[in-house]
């Protein structure tokens, strides 16, 4: 272990380094592109609001994927933590931000998100201590009840505005958009690094076989609680960011259906897949918004039915055995991998060389594999007792041939 602060960060980089940076490149490119469009006025207000919602739902889906996908526990109260973060962030900006972060709206927003995350994490700690001792349906019922209790309290207590909710100050759209997408990238990085660490391996071991993990010395209660608190913190921070994108925040929107909608994103993206949760969050949010804008009048009542049919079609496409060949043929991951390899060869193409040893070996081509001993010598190795354990090669005769020559 290296010493000092630099040594600590060096060890963190070595242990928890993510090898596949594609998701960060994509999210970063989207953030830079749409930030430039937003700052220059080339992005419509409706499109910018849609992108803000997608960024927030990415945070929610990734945070819930920690509990459902990697820990293997079913939580139906994620909307409760989002609601706590939204109300905590709004109260902080309305009452405390003026004295602590006066004249710095960006700092006020960041601190409000941290405050909302901490409040949600404390609630997750209090709920997780007794609830995580339960399993399966019982844990789902407890988390569902927690979400409904939070919604009812905020709706009926005058301090939180009652049914009308809390009024909110509108932030600069360009600044808010950048903060939300940067928060999404940071959330994905935190979850990815956590899962690839030794703690993440302990969590997945608990998911696969809790009894075996406990027998191997894994502190099951600690890791369950840690994952639950981390998921609650990210949900609360995302809720505070979501509240900053509107002028009015009410608890009625954070109901049971809200939690189910986020759970749908996690399931559609693949249990335990961070990249899948990101894509599903973007797709489901886009479908919801497009259906609301496309269906009007009498057709608006069909919105939920059409949305359900689309989700059923996606599930059938992902799981139907008869569509396996079609999925393999039109696999986006395979197409993206081919595109990545093509651009990598195009950008980092090496000049031709006359040395065959430097050429890339084809699969199954043993002649191009660099070794200290020629392959012919390895293939003709004779370790019989007559040779004394030494290899006979075509260039150097073994002891058996030397004895024949002496005779």
C-alpha positions as CSV (number, residue, x, y, z in Angstrom):
1,X,0.0,0.0,0.0
2,X,1.5,3.3,-1.0
3,X,1.7,6.1,1.6
4,X,0.2,9.5,1.7
5,X,-2.8,11.1,-0.1
6,X,-1.2,10.5,-3.5
7,X,-0.7,6.9,-2.7
8,X,-4.3,6.5,-1.6
9,X,-5.7,7.8,-4.8
10,X,-3.1,5.8,-6.8
11,X,-4.3,2.6,-5.1
12,X,-7.9,3.6,-5.7
13,X,-7.1,4.1,-9.4
14,X,-5.4,0.7,-9.6
15,X,-8.1,-1.3,-7.7
16,X,-11.3,0.3,-8.9
17,X,-10.4,1.4,-12.4
18,X,-13.2,0.8,-14.9
19,X,-11.8,-0.8,-18.1
20,X,-14.8,0.0,-20.3
21,X,-15.1,3.8,-20.6
22,X,-17.6,3.8,-23.5
23,X,-20.5,4.8,-21.3
24,X,-18.6,7.8,-19.9
25,X,-17.5,8.9,-23.4
26,X,-21.1,8.7,-24.6
27,X,-22.6,10.6,-21.6
28,X,-19.8,13.1,-21.7
29,X,-20.3,13.7,-25.4
30,X,-24.0,14.2,-25.0
31,X,-23.4,16.6,-22.1
32,X,-21.0,18.7,-24.0
33,X,-23.1,18.8,-27.2
34,X,-26.4,19.7,-25.6
35,X,-24.7,22.1,-23.2
36,X,-23.3,24.0,-26.1
37,X,-26.7,24.0,-27.8
38,X,-28.4,25.1,-24.6
39,X,-25.9,28.0,-24.0
40,X,-26.2,29.2,-27.6
41,X,-30.0,29.0,-27.7
42,X,-30.1,26.2,-30.2
43,X,-32.2,23.9,-28.0
44,X,-35.9,24.3,-27.5
45,X,-37.3,24.6,-24.0
46,X,-39.3,21.5,-24.3
47,X,-36.3,19.4,-25.6
48,X,-34.2,20.8,-22.7
49,X,-36.8,19.8,-20.2
50,X,-37.0,16.3,-21.7
51,X,-33.2,15.9,-21.4
52,X,-33.3,17.1,-17.8
53,X,-35.9,14.4,-17.1
54,X,-33.8,11.8,-18.8
55,X,-30.8,12.7,-16.8
56,X,-32.8,12.5,-13.5
57,X,-34.3,9.1,-14.4
58,X,-30.8,7.8,-15.3
59,X,-29.8,8.6,-11.7
60,X,-32.9,7.0,-10.3
61,X,-32.6,3.8,-12.4
62,X,-28.9,3.4,-11.7
63,X,-29.5,3.9,-7.9
64,X,-32.4,1.4,-7.8
65,X,-30.3,-1.1,-9.9
66,X,-27.9,-1.3,-6.9
67,X,-30.6,-2.7,-4.7
68,X,-32.7,-4.7,-7.2
69,X,-30.0,-5.8,-9.7
70,X,-26.9,-6.3,-7.7
71,X,-28.1,-6.9,-4.1
72,X,-31.1,-8.9,-5.3
73,X,-33.7,-7.3,-3.0
74,X,-37.0,-5.9,-4.3
75,X,-37.7,-2.3,-3.3
76,X,-41.0,-0.6,-4.1
77,X,-40.4,2.6,-2.2
78,X,-37.8,4.3,-4.3
79,X,-40.2,7.2,-4.9
80,X,-40.2,7.9,-1.2
81,X,-36.5,8.6,-1.1
82,X,-36.8,10.8,-4.3
83,X,-39.6,12.7,-2.6
84,X,-37.5,13.3,0.5
85,X,-34.6,14.6,-1.5
86,X,-36.9,16.8,-3.6
87,X,-38.5,18.4,-0.5
88,X,-35.2,18.7,1.4
89,X,-33.5,20.4,-1.5
90,X,-36.4,22.8,-2.0
91,X,-36.6,23.7,1.7
92,X,-32.8,24.3,1.7
93,X,-32.9,26.6,-1.3
94,X,-35.9,28.5,0.0
95,X,-34.8,29.0,3.6
96,X,-31.1,28.3,4.1
97,X,-29.3,29.0,0.8
98,X,-29.6,32.8,1.1
99,X,-27.3,32.9,4.1
100,X,-24.9,30.0,3.3
101,X,-24.5,30.4,-0.5
102,X,-25.5,34.0,-1.1
103,X,-24.7,35.2,-4.6
104,X,-23.7,31.7,-5.9
105,X,-26.8,30.0,-7.4
106,X,-24.7,27.1,-8.8
107,X,-23.2,26.4,-5.4
108,X,-26.6,26.7,-3.8
109,X,-27.9,24.0,-6.2
110,X,-25.0,21.6,-5.6
111,X,-25.3,22.0,-1.8
112,X,-29.1,21.5,-2.0
113,X,-28.5,18.2,-3.9
114,X,-26.0,17.0,-1.3
115,X,-28.4,18.0,1.5
116,X,-31.3,16.1,-0.2
117,X,-29.0,13.1,-0.7
118,X,-28.0,13.1,3.0
119,X,-31.6,13.4,4.2
120,X,-32.6,10.5,2.0
121,X,-29.6,8.4,3.1
122,X,-30.5,8.9,6.8
123,X,-34.0,7.8,6.0
124,X,-32.6,4.8,4.2
125,X,-30.5,4.0,7.2
126,X,-33.5,4.1,9.6
127,X,-35.7,2.1,7.3
128,X,-32.9,-0.4,6.3
129,X,-31.9,-1.4,9.8
130,X,-35.2,-3.3,10.5
131,X,-36.4,-3.8,6.9
132,X,-33.3,-5.5,5.4
133,X,-33.7,-8.4,7.9
134,X,-36.8,-9.3,5.9
135,X,-36.7,-11.0,2.5
136,X,-38.7,-11.2,-0.7
137,X,-42.3,-10.0,-0.6
138,X,-42.0,-8.8,3.0
139,X,-39.3,-6.3,2.2
140,X,-41.2,-5.1,-0.9
141,X,-44.3,-4.5,1.3
142,X,-42.3,-2.6,3.9
143,X,-40.6,-0.3,1.3
144,X,-44.0,0.2,-0.5
145,X,-45.5,1.3,2.9
146,X,-42.6,3.6,3.5
147,X,-43.1,5.4,0.2
148,X,-46.8,5.9,0.8
149,X,-46.2,7.1,4.4
150,X,-43.7,9.8,3.0
151,X,-46.2,10.9,0.4
152,X,-49.0,11.1,3.0
153,X,-46.9,13.1,5.5
154,X,-45.8,15.7,3.0
155,X,-49.3,16.1,1.6
156,X,-51.0,16.7,5.1
157,X,-48.4,18.6,7.1
158,X,-48.7,22.4,6.6
159,X,-44.9,22.9,7.0
160,X,-44.4,21.2,3.6
161,X,-47.2,23.2,1.9
162,X,-49.9,20.6,2.2
163,X,-51.6,19.4,-1.0
164,X,-50.3,22.5,-2.9
165,X,-46.7,21.6,-2.2
166,X,-43.8,24.0,-2.1
167,X,-43.0,26.8,-4.6
168,X,-39.6,26.7,-6.1
169,X,-37.2,29.1,-7.7
170,X,-36.5,28.5,-11.4
171,X,-32.8,27.9,-12.1
172,X,-31.0,28.8,-15.3
173,X,-31.8,26.0,-17.7
174,X,-28.3,25.7,-19.1
175,X,-26.7,25.5,-15.7
176,X,-29.3,23.0,-14.4
177,X,-28.9,20.8,-17.5
178,X,-25.1,20.6,-17.0
179,X,-25.4,19.9,-13.3
180,X,-27.9,17.1,-13.9
181,X,-25.9,15.3,-16.5
182,X,-22.7,15.7,-14.6
183,X,-24.5,14.2,-11.6
184,X,-25.6,11.3,-13.8
185,X,-22.1,10.7,-14.9
186,X,-20.8,10.8,-11.3
187,X,-23.6,8.5,-10.2
188,X,-22.7,5.9,-12.9
189,X,-19.0,6.1,-12.0
190,X,-19.8,5.6,-8.3
191,X,-21.9,2.6,-8.9
192,X,-19.6,1.1,-11.5
193,X,-16.5,1.5,-9.3
194,X,-18.4,0.1,-6.2
195,X,-19.6,-3.0,-8.1
196,X,-16.1,-3.7,-9.4
197,X,-14.5,-3.4,-6.0
198,X,-14.1,-6.1,-3.4
199,X,-17.3,-4.7,-1.7
200,X,-19.2,-5.1,-4.9
201,X,-18.1,-8.7,-5.2
202,X,-19.3,-9.2,-1.6
203,X,-22.7,-7.8,-2.6
204,X,-23.1,-10.0,-5.6
205,X,-22.0,-13.0,-3.5
206,X,-24.9,-12.1,-1.1
207,X,-27.3,-12.0,-4.1
208,X,-26.2,-15.3,-5.4
209,X,-26.1,-17.3,-2.2
210,X,-26.5,-15.4,1.1
211,X,-25.9,-18.5,3.3
212,X,-22.6,-19.3,1.5
213,X,-21.5,-15.6,1.7
214,X,-22.2,-15.5,5.4
215,X,-20.3,-18.8,5.9
216,X,-17.3,-17.2,4.0
217,X,-17.2,-14.3,6.5
218,X,-19.1,-11.7,4.6
219,X,-20.9,-9.2,6.8
220,X,-24.3,-9.5,5.2
221,X,-26.1,-7.0,7.3
222,X,-23.4,-4.3,6.8
223,X,-23.3,-4.7,3.0
224,X,-27.1,-4.8,2.6
225,X,-27.3,-1.6,4.7
226,X,-24.5,0.1,2.8
227,X,-26.1,-0.6,-0.6
228,X,-29.4,0.6,0.6
229,X,-28.0,3.8,2.0
230,X,-25.9,4.5,-1.1
231,X,-29.0,3.9,-3.3
232,X,-31.0,6.2,-1.1
233,X,-28.4,9.0,-1.3
234,X,-28.2,8.9,-5.0
235,X,-32.1,8.9,-5.3
236,X,-32.3,11.9,-2.9
237,X,-29.7,13.9,-4.8
238,X,-31.5,13.2,-8.0
239,X,-34.8,14.2,-6.4
240,X,-33.3,17.6,-5.4
241,X,-32.1,18.1,-8.9
242,X,-35.5,17.2,-10.3
243,X,-37.2,19.6,-8.0
244,X,-35.0,22.4,-9.3
245,X,-36.4,21.9,-12.8
246,X,-40.0,23.0,-11.9
247,X,-41.5,25.9,-10.0
248,X,-43.9,23.7,-7.9
249,X,-43.1,20.5,-6.1
250,X,-45.9,18.3,-4.8
251,X,-45.9,14.9,-3.1
252,X,-48.8,13.4,-5.1
253,X,-46.5,12.8,-8.1
254,X,-44.2,10.5,-6.0
255,X,-46.6,7.7,-5.6
256,X,-46.5,3.9,-6.1
257,X,-46.7,4.2,-9.9
258,X,-43.6,6.4,-9.8
259,X,-41.6,3.6,-8.1
260,X,-43.0,1.0,-10.5
261,X,-41.9,3.2,-13.5
262,X,-38.3,3.2,-12.2
263,X,-38.4,-0.5,-11.5
264,X,-39.6,-1.1,-15.1
265,X,-36.5,0.8,-16.3
266,X,-34.2,-1.5,-14.3
267,X,-36.0,-4.7,-15.4
268,X,-36.1,-3.7,-19.1
269,X,-32.4,-2.7,-19.1
270,X,-31.4,-6.0,-17.5
271,X,-31.0,-6.9,-13.9
272,X,-27.5,-5.9,-12.9
273,X,-26.7,-4.0,-16.0
274,X,-25.7,-0.3,-15.5
275,X,-25.6,0.4,-19.3
276,X,-29.0,-1.3,-19.7
277,X,-30.5,0.9,-17.0
278,X,-29.2,4.0,-18.7
279,X,-30.6,3.0,-22.1
280,X,-33.9,1.9,-20.6
281,X,-34.3,5.1,-18.5
282,X,-33.8,7.2,-21.7
283,X,-36.2,5.0,-23.8
284,X,-39.0,4.8,-21.2
285,X,-38.9,8.6,-20.5
286,X,-38.9,9.4,-24.2
287,X,-41.9,7.0,-24.8
288,X,-43.8,8.6,-21.9
289,X,-43.3,12.1,-23.1
290,X,-44.0,11.4,-26.7
291,X,-47.2,9.6,-25.9
292,X,-48.4,12.5,-23.7
293,X,-47.7,15.0,-26.6
294,X,-49.0,12.8,-29.4
295,X,-52.3,11.7,-27.7
296,X,-54.8,14.4,-27.0
297,X,-58.5,14.7,-26.5
298,X,-60.3,11.3,-26.3
299,X,-57.1,9.5,-27.2
300,X,-55.4,10.7,-24.0
301,X,-57.3,8.0,-22.1
302,X,-55.5,5.4,-24.2
303,X,-52.0,6.6,-23.2
304,X,-51.5,4.1,-20.4
305,X,-52.8,1.2,-22.5
306,X,-50.5,2.0,-25.4
307,X,-47.6,2.5,-23.0
308,X,-48.3,-1.0,-21.5
309,X,-48.5,-2.6,-24.9
310,X,-45.1,-1.1,-25.9
311,X,-43.5,-2.4,-22.7
312,X,-45.0,-5.9,-23.3
313,X,-43.6,-5.8,-26.9
314,X,-40.1,-4.9,-25.5
315,X,-40.2,-7.7,-23.0
316,X,-41.3,-10.3,-25.6
317,X,-38.5,-9.1,-27.9
318,X,-35.9,-9.5,-25.2
319,X,-37.0,-12.9,-24.0
320,X,-38.8,-14.8,-26.9
321,X,-36.7,-17.8,-28.0
322,X,-38.1,-17.6,-31.6
323,X,-36.6,-14.1,-31.9
324,X,-33.2,-15.1,-30.8
325,X,-31.7,-15.2,-34.3
326,X,-33.3,-11.9,-35.1
327,X,-31.8,-10.3,-32.0
328,X,-28.4,-11.7,-32.7
329,X,-28.5,-10.4,-36.2
330,X,-29.7,-6.9,-35.2
331,X,-27.7,-6.7,-32.0
332,X,-26.9,-3.1,-31.2
333,X,-24.0,-4.1,-28.9
334,X,-22.4,-6.1,-31.7
335,X,-22.9,-3.2,-34.2
336,X,-21.4,-0.8,-31.7
337,X,-18.4,-3.1,-31.1
338,X,-17.8,-3.4,-34.9
339,X,-18.0,0.4,-35.2
340,X,-15.6,0.9,-32.3
341,X,-13.1,-1.6,-33.8
342,X,-13.3,0.1,-37.2
343,X,-12.6,3.5,-35.8
344,X,-9.8,2.2,-33.6
345,X,-8.1,0.6,-36.6
346,X,-8.7,3.8,-38.6
347,X,-7.3,6.1,-36.0
348,X,-4.5,3.9,-34.5
349,X,-3.5,2.0,-37.6
350,X,0.2,0.8,-37.4
351,X,2.5,1.1,-40.4
352,X,3.2,-2.2,-42.2
353,X,6.3,-4.1,-41.0
354,X,8.5,-6.7,-42.6
355,X,9.1,-8.5,-39.3
356,X,6.5,-11.3,-39.0
357,X,7.0,-11.4,-35.2
358,X,5.4,-8.0,-34.9
359,X,2.3,-8.9,-36.9
360,X,-0.8,-9.7,-35.0
361,X,-1.5,-13.4,-34.6
362,X,-4.7,-14.7,-35.9
363,X,-6.8,-16.9,-33.6
364,X,-5.4,-20.4,-33.7
365,X,-2.1,-19.4,-35.4
366,X,0.6,-20.7,-33.2
367,X,3.5,-19.7,-35.5
368,X,3.1,-16.0,-34.7
369,X,3.1,-16.3,-30.9
370,X,6.4,-14.9,-29.5
371,X,8.2,-17.3,-27.2
372,X,11.7,-17.6,-25.9
373,X,11.9,-21.2,-27.2
374,X,11.0,-22.1,-30.9
375,X,7.7,-23.8,-31.2
376,X,9.3,-26.8,-33.0
377,X,11.4,-27.3,-29.9
378,X,8.4,-27.2,-27.6
379,X,6.4,-29.6,-29.7
380,X,9.2,-32.1,-29.8
381,X,9.9,-32.0,-26.1
382,X,10.8,-35.4,-24.6
383,X,10.8,-35.6,-20.8
384,X,11.4,-39.3,-20.5
385,X,13.6,-40.6,-17.7
386,X,16.4,-41.3,-20.2
387,X,16.9,-37.6,-20.8
388,X,17.0,-36.6,-17.2
389,X,14.1,-34.2,-17.5
390,X,15.8,-32.1,-20.2
391,X,14.1,-31.3,-23.5
392,X,15.4,-32.6,-26.7
393,X,15.3,-30.2,-29.6
394,X,16.3,-30.5,-33.3
395,X,19.2,-28.2,-32.8
396,X,20.6,-29.8,-29.7
397,X,20.6,-33.7,-29.4
398,X,19.5,-35.2,-26.2
399,X,21.4,-37.5,-23.9
400,X,19.8,-40.6,-25.5
401,X,21.3,-39.7,-28.9
402,X,24.6,-38.9,-27.3
403,X,24.7,-42.4,-25.7
404,X,23.9,-44.0,-29.1
405,X,26.8,-42.2,-30.6
406,X,29.1,-43.3,-27.9
407,X,28.1,-47.0,-28.5
